[in-house]
Amino acid sequence: MDIKIMRTGTQHLHGDPDTSDVTNTYLVIDNGREFRITCRTHTHGGNLGIAGQEGILYTDEDDNTVRRQVIAVGRTCGISIENDEVVEGLSPRALRGVVIADRSKETKEIRLITEGAEESCGQPVLLIDRSVRDLGTSR
């Protein structure tokens, strides 16, 4: 498995760099498939999405997949799930890598590699700008 993550853009709410509402966009290449993932953070939390598409991304631990869920406000003031689908080719580890990149404010290339990582007991090796980093302290 080889996952590459690179930040490609940053947008601040209303163009104000002092705002807490920031959306970073990342190019994610997960085993040869490309995705543009958005990571929006604000004072109340954050979420991941696919650029240009509605909904949020989450990992389904039961089947080890990434899913995109679209919710809508119903007529009776409740919410309903309009769509909940698997995002083919995008792995939960890729989402974890995006979160690591966003939290660390990393602007260089990040790679998660599992092949040939015998010394890490099956855990991916984290490379930031080709330097090995400890995955446990990058959370």
Buried (B, 14 or more C-beta within 10 A) or exposed (E): EEBBBBBEEEEEEEEEEEEEBBBBBBBBBBEEEEBBBBBBBEEEEBBBBBBEEEBBBBBEEEEEBBBBBBBEEEEEEEEEEEEEEEBEEBBBBBBBBBBBBBEBEBEEBBBBBBEEBEEBEEEBBBBBEEEEBEBEEBE
